[in-house]
Amino acid sequence: MSGTLNKVMLIGHLGDEVKIHYFEGGGCIARFPLATNETYTNRQTGEKVTNTDWHNIVVRNKAAEVCEKYLGKGDKIYVEGRLKNRQWQGEDGNTRYTTEVHVQDFTFLSNKNEGQSNAQDAATSKPVAKTSNSVTSEPAPVDEQDDDLPF
C-alpha cells in the first residue's frame, strides 16, 4: 500500500459545553473536550478500574453551529475525523503543542431528554451504533435434510 491514512473514530461524552468562535469572513469553529473511558478489572485486587482519556475536538462552519445548538455537557456523540498537531507561542514565551481531532462526520448518540445524566451513567448505558438505511430480516430457516456438510 503506497498511501497513508489519518483517521480517528471516537464515541464519548462531552466534558464541557461547545464553545464557538465566528470569523470575519462568515466561517466559524467550535471546540469541545470529549471523554472516552476504558474499564477493566484489576486482577490482583478485583477492583474495577476506569481510565479516562480526553480529546480536543474541532468542528467547522455549519457543523459547528449544529453542535453548538444541540450538544451539551455530558451528551454522547460519535465523531470521525483526522488528527492534527498544532503549535503556538504561549503568553510566557514558551512553545505549546496540542493534538486535535478535526471532525469530518459526527452522529449524536444521546436523546435530548437524556440530558446531563449520560456523564454519570456512561458505564451502565447500552452501546449505540451508527445505523444505516438497510433493512435486515430474520435468516431463512435451514432445512437440515438438504444439508450435505460433513459436520
Kinemage of the C-alpha trace (Angstrom):
@kinemage 1
@onewidth
@group {chain A} dominant
@subgroup {mainchain}
@vectorlist {calphas} color= white
{ca met a 1} P 0.000 0.000 0.000
{ca ser a 2} L 1.586 3.261 -1.053
{ca gly a 3} L -0.913 5.677 0.530
{ca thr a 4} L -1.270 6.851 4.095
{ca leu a 5} L -4.255 7.086 6.404
{ca asn a 6} L -5.098 9.567 9.147
{ca lys a 7} L -8.492 8.593 10.550
{ca val a 8} L -9.909 8.752 14.064
{ca met a 9} L -13.239 7.355 15.279
{ca leu a 10} L -14.371 8.122 18.820
{ca ile a 11} L -17.511 7.587 20.882
{ca gly a 12} L -17.537 9.589 24.076
{ca his a 13} L -19.193 12.182 26.275
{ca leu a 14} L -18.737 15.947 26.106
{ca gly a 15} L -16.739 17.221 29.058
{ca asp a 16} L -17.939 20.814 28.686
{ca glu a 17} L -20.264 22.994 26.634
{ca val a 18} L -19.430 23.623 22.960
{ca lys a 19} L -17.508 26.875 22.534
{ca ile a 20} L -17.847 28.541 19.139
{ca his a 21} L -15.848 31.357 17.550
{ca tyr a 22} L -17.019 33.312 14.486
{ca phe a 23} L -14.602 34.787 11.936
{ca glu a 24} L -14.945 37.962 9.845
{ca gly a 25} L -15.408 36.021 6.613
{ca gly a 26} L -18.527 34.289 7.928
{ca gly a 27} L -16.957 30.981 8.930
{ca cys a 28} L -16.855 29.607 12.434
{ca ile a 29} L -15.103 26.979 14.507
{ca ala a 30} L -16.365 25.044 17.525
{ca arg a 31} L -14.269 23.286 20.125
{ca phe a 32} L -15.133 20.916 22.942
{ca pro a 33} L -13.441 18.228 25.039
{ca leu a 34} L -14.542 14.612 24.551
{ca ala a 35} L -14.009 11.923 27.190
{ca thr a 36} L -13.536 8.262 26.305
{ca asn a 37} L -13.339 5.595 29.012
{ca glu a 38} L -11.541 2.279 29.330
{ca thr a 39} L -12.780 -0.001 32.104
{ca tyr a 40} L -11.114 -3.176 33.332
{ca thr a 41} L -10.866 -5.271 36.485
{ca asn a 42} L -7.562 -5.288 38.360
{ca arg a 43} L -6.537 -8.963 38.609
{ca gln a 44} L -4.722 -8.536 41.924
{ca thr a 45} L -7.373 -6.591 43.836
{ca gly a 46} L -10.507 -7.473 41.860
{ca glu a 47} L -11.316 -3.768 41.807
{ca lys a 48} L -12.988 -2.194 38.754
{ca val a 49} L -10.705 0.496 37.302
{ca thr a 50} L -11.777 3.196 34.841
{ca asn a 51} L -9.262 5.282 32.872
{ca thr a 52} L -10.483 8.389 31.064
{ca asp a 53} L -8.752 9.914 28.034
{ca trp a 54} L -9.567 13.462 26.931
{ca his a 55} L -9.619 14.515 23.273
{ca asn a 56} L -9.722 18.053 21.837
{ca ile a 57} L -12.488 18.131 19.208
{ca val a 58} L -12.674 20.776 16.455
{ca val a 59} L -15.710 21.243 14.188
{ca arg a 60} L -16.021 23.879 11.445
{ca asn a 61} L -18.695 26.055 9.824
{ca lys a 62} L -22.296 24.756 9.614
{ca ala a 63} L -21.463 21.562 11.525
{ca ala a 64} L -20.053 23.746 14.321
{ca glu a 65} L -23.331 25.655 14.570
{ca val a 66} L -25.299 22.378 14.705
{ca cys a 67} L -23.072 21.097 17.515
{ca glu a 68} L -23.457 24.327 19.478
{ca lys a 69} L -27.235 24.226 19.118
{ca tyr a 70} L -27.848 20.576 20.024
{ca leu a 71} L -24.939 19.384 22.183
{ca gly a 72} L -24.369 19.971 25.868
{ca lys a 73} L -22.086 18.761 28.615
{ca gly a 74} L -22.478 15.016 29.165
{ca asp a 75} L -24.055 14.261 25.773
{ca lys a 76} L -22.811 11.182 23.932
{ca ile a 77} L -21.504 11.606 20.379
{ca tyr a 78} L -19.703 9.642 17.676
{ca val a 79} L -17.063 11.672 15.825
{ca glu a 80} L -14.951 10.746 12.849
{ca gly a 81} L -12.082 12.852 11.588
{ca arg a 82} L -8.348 13.430 11.295
{ca leu a 83} L -5.624 14.058 13.854
{ca lys a 84} L -3.877 17.413 13.536
{ca asn a 85} L -0.974 18.704 15.587
{ca arg a 86} L -0.706 22.404 16.286
{ca gln a 87} L 1.870 24.603 17.993
{ca trp a 88} L 1.829 28.219 19.195
{ca gln a 89} L 3.682 30.615 21.459
{ca gly a 90} L 2.194 30.931 24.945
{ca glu a 91} L 1.961 34.219 26.840
{ca asp a 92} L 5.067 33.182 28.775
{ca gly a 93} L 7.019 32.798 25.504
{ca asn a 94} L 7.150 29.002 25.626
{ca thr a 95} L 6.131 26.926 22.633
{ca arg a 96} L 2.944 24.955 23.297
{ca tyr a 97} L 1.721 21.869 21.440
{ca thr a 98} L -1.675 20.235 21.130
{ca thr a 99} L -3.238 17.383 19.198
{ca glu a 100} L -6.785 17.893 17.916
{ca val a 101} L -9.381 15.761 16.165
{ca his a 102} L -10.703 17.751 13.183
{ca val a 103} L -14.184 16.320 12.656
{ca gln a 104} L -15.403 15.319 9.198
{ca asp a 105} L -18.527 13.403 10.303
{ca phe a 106} L -20.477 13.042 13.534
{ca thr a 107} L -23.618 11.413 14.916
{ca phe a 108} L -25.463 12.408 18.084
{ca leu a 109} L -25.989 9.343 20.271
{ca ser a 110} L -27.891 10.944 23.165
{ca asn a 111} L -31.596 11.632 23.143
{ca lys a 112} L -32.375 15.218 24.057
{ca asn a 113} L -34.348 14.061 27.119
{ca glu a 114} L -31.369 12.072 28.455
{ca gly a 115} L -29.574 15.352 29.132
{ca gln a 116} L -26.893 15.563 31.781
{ca ser a 117} L -27.415 12.041 33.155
{ca asn a 118} L -25.213 10.483 30.449
{ca ala a 119} L -21.958 11.527 32.043
{ca gln a 120} L -22.884 9.838 35.311
{ca asp a 121} L -24.166 6.518 33.980
{ca ala a 122} L -21.878 6.076 30.983
{ca ala a 123} L -20.670 2.749 32.301
{ca thr a 124} L -24.196 1.345 32.536
{ca ser a 125} L -25.657 2.692 29.304
{ca lys a 126} L -26.311 0.453 26.320
{ca pro a 127} L -23.891 0.896 23.415
{ca val a 128} L -25.422 2.705 20.469
{ca ala a 129} L -24.161 2.137 16.958
{ca lys a 130} L -24.482 4.251 13.866
{ca thr a 131} L -27.225 2.726 11.777
{ca ser a 132} L -27.695 2.596 8.044
{ca asn a 133} L -30.872 2.633 5.998
{ca ser a 134} L -30.595 -1.007 5.003
{ca val a 135} L -33.297 -3.398 6.156
{ca thr a 136} L -32.302 -6.608 7.871
{ca ser a 137} L -34.547 -9.592 8.253
{ca glu a 138} L -34.519 -12.892 10.094
{ca pro a 139} L -32.369 -15.551 8.419
{ca ala a 140} L -34.314 -18.129 6.479
{ca pro a 141} L -34.836 -21.456 8.281
{ca val a 142} L -32.378 -24.135 7.200
{ca asp a 143} L -33.757 -27.462 6.020
{ca glu a 144} L -31.499 -29.976 7.762
{ca gln a 145} L -32.334 -32.772 5.281
{ca asp a 146} L -30.701 -30.883 2.398
{ca asp a 147} L -27.585 -30.171 4.444
{ca asp a 148} L -24.660 -32.096 2.922
{ca leu a 149} L -21.958 -30.641 5.187
{ca pro a 150} L -19.860 -33.275 6.977
{ca phe a 151} L -20.442 -31.741 10.428
